[in-house]
Each structure stands twice: as structure tokens, then as C-alpha cells.
Amino acid sequence: MVEFRLLGPVALLSEGRPVDLGPAKQRTVLAALLVDVGRPVAAETLIDRVWDDAPPSKARDVLYAHIARIRRVLASVGGEKHGEGHVQERNEPEVLRHSGGYVLQTDPDTVDLHRFRELTGRARTVSGPDEDQAQRLRDALDLWRGMALAGLPGTWASRVRDGLEQQRLGTAARWARVETELGQYAAVIDRLCHLVAHNPCSEALVGELMRALYLDGRAAESLELYARTRGHLAEELGTGPGPELRGIHEAVLCGTLDRPAAPVTSTPAPVQLVDPPPVPGRRVPAQLPSDVPAFTGRTAELAALTRYLTERDSSEGPTPTVVVSAVSGTAGVGKTALAVRWAHQVRDAFPDGQLYVNLRGYDAERPVEPANALAAFLSALGVAGQEMPLEVDDRAARYRTELSGRRLLVVLDNASSVAQVRPLLPGTPSCAVLVTSRDSLAGLVALHGARRLDLELLPPDDALALLRTLVGPRVDAEPEAATVLAEQCGRLPLALRVAAELAVSRPDTALPELVAELADHRRRLEMLEAGGDPQAAVRAVFSWSYERLPETAARAFRLLGLHPGPDFDMYAAAALTGETPERARPALDVLARAHLIQRTRPGRYAMHDLLRAYALWQADNQDHRAGRKAALTSLFDYCLAASAEAMNTLYPAERHRRPKVAPPEAVLPEFNSPEEARTWLDGERHALVLVCAHAAGGSSPEHAIRLAATLYAYLDNGGYVGQALAVHTHALNAARSIRDTAGEAGALAQLGIVYWQMGEYPGALDHLDRALALFHEIGDRVGEARTVGNLGVVSQQMGRHEPAMRHHERALAVFRDLGDRVGEANTLANLGAVMTSLGRNDDAVGHLQRALAVFRELGHDGGEATALTNLGEAYAGQGHPGPSATHYRQALAIFRRIGERYGEVCALNGLAEAERLAGAPGPSVEHHTAALSLASETGERSEQARAHTGLGHAARAQGDPTRARDHWNQALTLYMELDAREAYDVRGCLDELAAADEDPQS
């Protein structure tokens, strides 16, 4: 028997034994299918559910890998097959492809979530309190083993978890009402005490528990529960109990709650809804600052802090001396606000009081000494002045003595170091400590068992919600400007509040105008100040962290602000600072601990906009202009040289086609394999695009021109069309700004290929023609030959085969004359493709086999895969689907190994066509579908149309004319947009389909 569990940790049980479901992302894929069991879930929907707004670069491939592993898991738990002659009722779960997505087929009763919904639905069909109704609701609640989807990350899981929790609480309230009407008070009290403890603001649950307590003869506890709930509602929601709960309260006070006619007697179970009262004579400090107004978001973080507390309380092992939650994060991210909000939420759990101190570890004022903090705490605990020990160690000992046996919360805000915190830690397990700091306080974790919670920027929705609360209707009236404003503030709560105050103080200024004013990073820092208050001045807040840095780290911080990319690695940091990577690492570690930079993933760091603006402001004031320019030049030299080294490793046969780059002073990463080189390029791609833009903007146009030419093959073959367009446009502008004709010709030629890949054929021809004229003007024969060959590629794509042949033959002659064997092999492969299109398949095979031999001799993997692809097409044209499929598979393997996504799309479509020719419609559909997905991702419209065409043929062969017509219509639209000759072929397919509809006998 197979059982799926979602109402708790996601699990699969086979014959009662748990089955390993793999990592969290894979469990999320399974959960995303199980929530909609039996219904198709689109691949895009699954990707959104699993990865939110940050899917991996090949999300569909990763998703398919997870699906494949889930299928293997499900197959391993399927039922035994019956012997020959027996018909098996197969009911084991399986994942099937369906309409661009997947569906998990299994009996819904094997999924606890659907069993829960089925039981609660059946309970609604029973009128009036009934034991059967109570049993169904009881069975539904018993399916829960904790928080739904426990352990799954992501927004979707959190949203589903919250919704299911509300369903659970609603079901619990319904069950409690039925059980109370049946007189089962003890059962209601036992279950609801636990639920109310974790959901103190659920008025429905509280009302049912109050009713059960009163009817069980415990009116005092019922009234106590009401008072406690009223306090929770006031603190957390800023409101009082609703009319229904107030009505129950009044009925308890008046003794008028209805009692069932024949209650079932029960023995009252001991219930402890509140902690024991404080010891008489002890002072109960209540030092928490007032709660933060308009506190927004941080639900997960608040829950995590509560979880740390409850895990400490429920731990079966030895209780640590003290449990500390160290909340760390950058300046202005809201650490204090979170700590104060959480402390107010849980203060009832600490009846002996709450101690609070702002240690001012990063303030402009002198940090609070531990001795002074201890003196303040001891005084709050009732220790008289004459009894106050003089030495810090003696004060710490007296402090621990005073806290012994008490249940008390200690909040240590803005700590600068472990040394400042250590004397303030209690020695009793009944106390809890919450520490906030901009430092990660690693020693507190290692030596004192702290649980660290790193506080990130507010999510975009929460940042907007905070602005909406503070600014008012203008946010919803101008949502786009409000979104930009939130990002300009780095989604930092402090900066958002300051910006909101600025907006409120200028009611006649439209938000878009304010956003425009804040666009200048340096001016943004000046504007984001609130009336000169040093606590609210963003620049001042950052300075409190910056001024504590050692000089090496401070200089690194200033120079890192110059980096134009979204993130950087240790080598880029070393290039900027003029250090070796080994010497740069300690400064990065210091900055990361101070939360002035953030580790985004292993080996990479980022700095959000406000901190970057502050770093630039500091650099303007402390570093000479020449020094800043030298640092940027060093960074650009490094980026160019590292890119060249990676490209030489990835495409060694085309080294002669790229600009020559002198070794830089900075240390370069080592690339020991093409895989390592591609991994580096993938990781640096976004940063390199922005470096190119920054360099082209005036600081170093030569770097932009050479960097674009260096990255050409990587961006082209990888299908990064949008980024290629940006990079080569920057290079073109840079070349024109310094009148570099060769650079302009190269950029035009590269843009011609980008326009071709985008399906903008007229634009491609225009750029290539202008490049050809410039190459001819400066006498660059290699540039001329490559451009003429590319004109042939575009002409072929447009169905102009004779002009394409002439272009390739002209290019071939020049490459042979120059001895450029890569150019010769490329042109032979292109000639073979044109001959295939003309039906000259025998001639095509001869050209392609010669090209393949040269590519293999040169070790040119990309060229080899291209020649194999073209051979696959030629063999298909000869009517040989077997050799065609073989060559396509070989090409596909190489393209995937070297990461060339455009080639992968072409090979997938070709393989699908060969399989259809061989009479294998199933694999054909699968490969066309994969090609369509990847082509949509890379923007290859011609290959999208090709995939739709093939899927239309497959659908018609499978007897589904409706689906065939849909695919062919989409293909026709794309081909017409591209002005491609294939549009006529697809139109013919649609005409045949229409004729068949009119004459079904045909």
C-alpha cells in the first residue's frame, strides 16, 4: 500500500515504510503535483512553484530531471505484476506528460490532503451534531502530523501552507462545536489547548475552547483565556475581540451558555493555559521598547524565532545553559524592529519579565560597556545600589544568581562583538536571550549554542506594503513608481521609512517625480534623511558600520562600490584593490561579517544599491580620482583577460579569431577544463554585460570593444540573444565614440548575427552589409570573408538558396587563400546545408564529411556538432532515417556537453524529424516538445516554428486534427513574421486539413 503525506513533512510510505524522496526541490516538485493530483500541471506552473522568481538557467531540464527521479521512486514502490492470463488493475502512482506539463495519477485517497478534504466535505452533508460527523472531522484532524509541507522552501509552499493551516483551524473549530454539543468537553479541551497555544489570535478556536471549559465547570479558566486572548489581539493586530467572542465572554460571565440536555460526564484534565505566577516580592522588569508602528512582513522570521524557543522547551536532550537567537543583518534592515516585535509577541511566555538594552555597538556614541549594562539589569531586577558589585565579573555572577529559576527574556540590541555579549548571558535554562548585531557573531554560535537568523532585505511585496501603510493611496495610484522607489531604497525598512517620510512631507510631488530625483545614487543618500535625526539618516547609519572597519577593509569597501556588476568574486575584488586573491579574502570576510557586503553563493558577493551609493560617496571623499580610475582600469583588464582565458579554454580552435590580450597584473582564475571555463562565464555573464556597458559609457571604450569581440562565440552559441544584443550595441557605440573603424565593423557584423538569431532578417542583412563595406574599406580580408559567409547563412534562412551558395563559395575561396582552416570548415558545413535545401543531398554529404574531418582534426567541438547536425539533415533528405538519427544524437550529445543551446535546439528538432520519418511518433513528439521549450527560452523563433510544424504532423498522424491545426497555425504565424519560405509549406498542411474536414471520406 502506498501513502502520500503532505499534512506535515512531505513523505511517501510504502507498506508503512518511508521511502527516500531526495532533496527539498525534488520533494517540492512531488508536492506541487500531489496538490493537484489527477489534474495536469503546466511545466511553467511547476517551475514557478519550485523556484519562485529565480529559476535555474535550464529550469525545464532540471524539472525534467526531478520528474525522472520521482518516476523511478514511484516505479520502485509499484504493485507486483500478475501472471500471464491475469488482468491487473494497475493503481500504482505514476507521473505522465500532458499538454506541456505533467499529471500525477494515483487514487486521491492515498494522499492525506485529499483524504482530509474528502472527510471534511462528507461531514458537511450531515445536519445537526452527530457522532458520525464528529468522527469524520476527528479522522480528518488526525491526518495532520505538524505544519503542512514542513521543510519545503519557497513562496508557493508557504502560501499553500498558510491556506491549509486555515483549513485545519476551521475544521478544528467545527469539530469542537460538534463534540461540545455531544458533551465531549474533555476531548475538546485536550485538542484545542495545543492549537490555541500556537494560534492565540484564532477567535474561532478560542471561542470553542472557552465554551468547552465553561461547560466542563471551569468558568474561571474560560475567563482567563478570554483576557489572555484580548491581550494578544491588541498587541499583534491592534484590535479587540470580535462580537461572537465577546458574546461568549458575556455568556460565561452571566452563566447563560447553553448546556446540552444529556452531557457525557468526564474527568477534568489539568490545563495550564498560563505560566505560574511570579514569585511574590520579586520585581518583574518590563523594559521592552514600544512595538514598531506599521511593522510589515517578516512572518517566516518571526515563526523561526518562535520555533527556536519551542524547540528549546520541547528538547528531550540536555537543555543548553542558554539559548540565544542572534539576529544579524545589514544596517537598516530592521533587526531591532523584528526583535522588539517578536519579544512583544512572546512576552507572556516569560512571566518574570523582559530585560532590554541597546548596546550601541555600531552607534556614533561610545558602545555600552558590559559592566554598565549589568548594572542597569541588576537595578531592574531589584538589586539595591549599595549591593551592586564593583567588578564586571562579580556583577555577572550576581546577575546569573538573580536570574536563577526565573523565566525571563533578555534582548541585547546592537551588539558589536561576542565579548560585549558574553557577560550578559544568563546561566539558567529557563531564560532566553535574543541578540541583534550587524556582525554574524560566529563565536556566539560556536561556543554558546546560539541559533543565528540572518535577516535579508524585505521581499518586494512586503516593501510595497510598508510604503502603502506609510504613504497611503498614492502607492496604489502609482504602483510602478512605488515599485521603483522600493528598489531605490534597497528594500531596507529604514530607508523605506525615510523615503516614505520624504513622500508624505511633499504631498504635491508625484511619486514618479520623487523616483526621478532619487535616481542619482549620491543624491539619493542626501535625500533619504529625516529631519537631521542621526538615527534615521541612512548615510549616518551606514557610517556607524563603516567607521569601525580596519583601513584595508574600508578601502576595499570603497573600491568595491565602483564595480558595475550585480555581484563579484574574490578575483574581481583583488583586481579592484590591487591585491592578490589571498590577501583580498580577509577584507571580504570582514565586510561580510559587518553586513556591508553579502555572500550570494559560494565565492561570490554582492552589495545592494544604497550601500553601493554610500561606498561611492566615501570613495569620492577619500580616494583621488586617478586612484579610482586606476582601480577600474585594473578591473576591466582583469575581466577582459579572464574572459579571453576562458574562451581559449572553451574554444581553443578559434583563438586566432579573438582580440589578443596582454596578461594583466591581476591574478586570473585557472580553467583546467572547458566545463570550468563555461561555469565561470555563466557565473560572470551578467557582471560582464554591465562591465561592458560601463566601459562603453566613456570610462574605457577600448575595453568594451574588445570584451564584446572576445565573448562573441559564447553569447552566440549559448543563445543569450538579449545579452548579446546589449554587449555588441555597447561595443558599436564605443567604437563610434573613438572613431575605431575596425571595432565598428566587428560590432556591426556581430549584431548582424544577433538579428539573424532573433529572426529579424532585414536587420541582419543591413548590419552585415554595413560591416562588409567597412571591412573592405580597411582591407580586412578575414573580416570580409566571415561577413560574406554570414550573409550566406541569413540568405539561406530566408530561402534564398542561390545567393546563399554564391556567398559561401566566395567566402570559401578567401579562407583557403588565407589558410584559415576554421573558416574553411565552417563554410563547407554551410555549403552542405544549402545543398541539402536544394535537394543536392549527395553533394551535401561530401562537403559535410570534409568539414567534419577538419573540425575533428582541429579539436573544434562546436564545429563538429554543427557538421553532424547538417549531415543528419542530408541523410534525412536521402531517405535514410537511421543514419540521420544517429548523427543528430551525436550532435545533441556534444552540444549539451559544451552548453551550446542553439545547436541543441537544432539537433533536437532534427532528431524529432528523423524519428517521425522512421515511424516513431512518440519520441518525435518528446524531442520536438523539448526543442520548443528551449527555443522559447532562447528566443529562436525559426526553431520554435519548426517544432510547432513537427508537432502538427505528429498530432495529425495520431488522429488529432484540432491539435495539429493549433500547432500549424502557430508555426504559420512565426514563419510569416520571419518572412520565411516555410510559411508556404505550413499553409499547404492547413489547406489539406481543411479539405479533409470538408470531405471526411478523403
Number of C-alpha atoms within 10 A of each C-alpha: 12 22 18 22 22 25 25 18 17 19 18 24 16 15 11 10 11 13 16 11 18 12 10 14 19 20 24 25 19 26 23 21 21 24 17 15 20 17 14 19 22 17 20 14 12 23 20 17 21 28 18 15 11 10 15 12 10 11 20 19 14 16 21 13 13 20 19 13 15 20 17 13 18 19 14 11 17 16 15 9 11 11 8 7 6 8 9 12 9 12 12 16 19 16 22 14 15 14 11 13 14 20 20 23 19 19 15 18 14 17 20 20 23 21 16 23 17 15 19 23 13 13 21 13 9 12 8 10 15 14 12 12 23 21 16 20 27 18 15 24 20 11 16 18 13 12 16 24 23 16 14 21 17 16 15 18 21 16 11 15 20 15 12 17 16 13 15 22 19 15 21 23 23 21 25 29 24 21 24 28 20 18 22 20 27 20 15 23 24 15 14 23 18 11 18 20 13 11 15 19 20 19 21 20 25 25 23 23 29 27 27 28 25 23 22 22 12 14 19 14 18 26 19 14 21 22 13 16 22 20 18 21 18 13 15 16 10 9 12 15 20 12 9 12 21 16 14 22 23 14 15 21 15 9 12 10 16 11 15 12 9 9 15 12 11 12 8 14 10 8 11 9 15 15 12 11 8 15 11 7 7 12 15 19 19 15 15 20 14 10 18 12 10 13 17 19 16 18 9 10 18 16 12 15 24 17 12 16 18 11 11 19 12 9 10 8 7 8 14 16 16 19 24 25 24 29 27 27 25 26 26 24 22 23 26 22 20 24 25 19 22 19 25 18 16 14 16 17 15 22 20 26 22 24 21 22 19 16 23 19 24 24 21 15 9 10 16 18 14 20 20 13 22 24 20 15 22 24 16 18 19 14 18 10 10 7 10 16 19 11 9 17 14 14 23 24 16 18 25 18 14 19 19 16 14 19 20 25 26 24 24 25 23 24 25 24 17 18 13 18 19 14 19 22 21 25 19 21 20 21 23 22 22 24 23 29 29 28 27 23 24 15 14 21 17 10 9 17 15 22 18 21 17 18 17 17 18 20 14 14 14 18 24 24 20 24 28 18 15 20 21 14 12 17 21 15 11 13 16 12 20 23 18 18 26 27 18 22 24 23 27 25 25 22 27 25 22 22 27 23 18 19 19 15 11 12 11 8 12 13 22 16 11 18 19 13 13 21 14 12 19 17 13 22 21 13 17 23 22 19 11 9 10 14 15 18 22 27 23 20 18 20 19 17 22 22 13 14 17 12 12 15 20 20 18 22 29 26 23 27 23 19 25 19 20 15 21 21 20 19 25 25 27 26 26 27 26 19 17 17 20 11 14 22 19 13 21 25 15 19 22 21 21 25 22 24 22 21 18 13 9 7 11 17 18 21 25 21 17 23 24 24 22 24 28 23 18 19 23 14 11 11 14 11 12 9 12 19 15 15 22 25 18 20 25 27 21 23 25 26 22 26 23 23 22 29 24 19 20 25 19 16 18 15 16 11 15 18 15 12 16 10 14 17 13 24 18 21 15 13 19 10 12 19 16 16 23 19 15 17 21 14 15 19 19 14 19 25 23 20 24 31 26 21 24 24 16 13 14 18 25 19 23 34 29 23 29 29 21 25 23 22 20 21 21 20 18 20 27 19 20 13 18 25 20 17 29 30 23 24 33 26 20 27 24 14 14 13 11 15 17 19 26 26 30 26 28 26 29 30 27 30 28 27 22 25 23 21 25 18 22 16 17 25 21 17 23 29 19 16 28 24 14 21 24 15 13 12 12 14 16 18 21 23 25 22 29 24 26 26 29 29 25 25 22 22 22 20 17 16 21 14 15 26 22 16 23 27 18 16 28 25 14 19 21 14 10 14 11 15 17 21 22 23 27 26 29 26 30 28 30 30 28 27 22 23 18 13 14 16 23 15 14 26 24 15 22 28 19 15 28 25 14 20 24 14 10 17 14 18 20 23 23 27 28 27 31 27 30 31 31 30 31 27 23 24 18 16 15 16 22 15 17 28 27 18 23 29 20 16 30 25 14 20 26 13 14 19 20 21 23 23 21 30 29 27 31 29 28 30 30 30 31 27 22 20 18 17 12 14 20 13 15 26 23 16 23 29 22 21 28 24 19 24 24 14 17 20 19 21 21 23 26 27 27 26 30 27 27 25 29 28 23 25 20 15 13 13 10 13 20 12 17 24 21 17 22 26 21 16 28 24 14 22 24 14 14 22 17 19 14 22 21 13 12 24 15 13 19 20 12 12 17 13 12 13 12 10 9 7 6 7
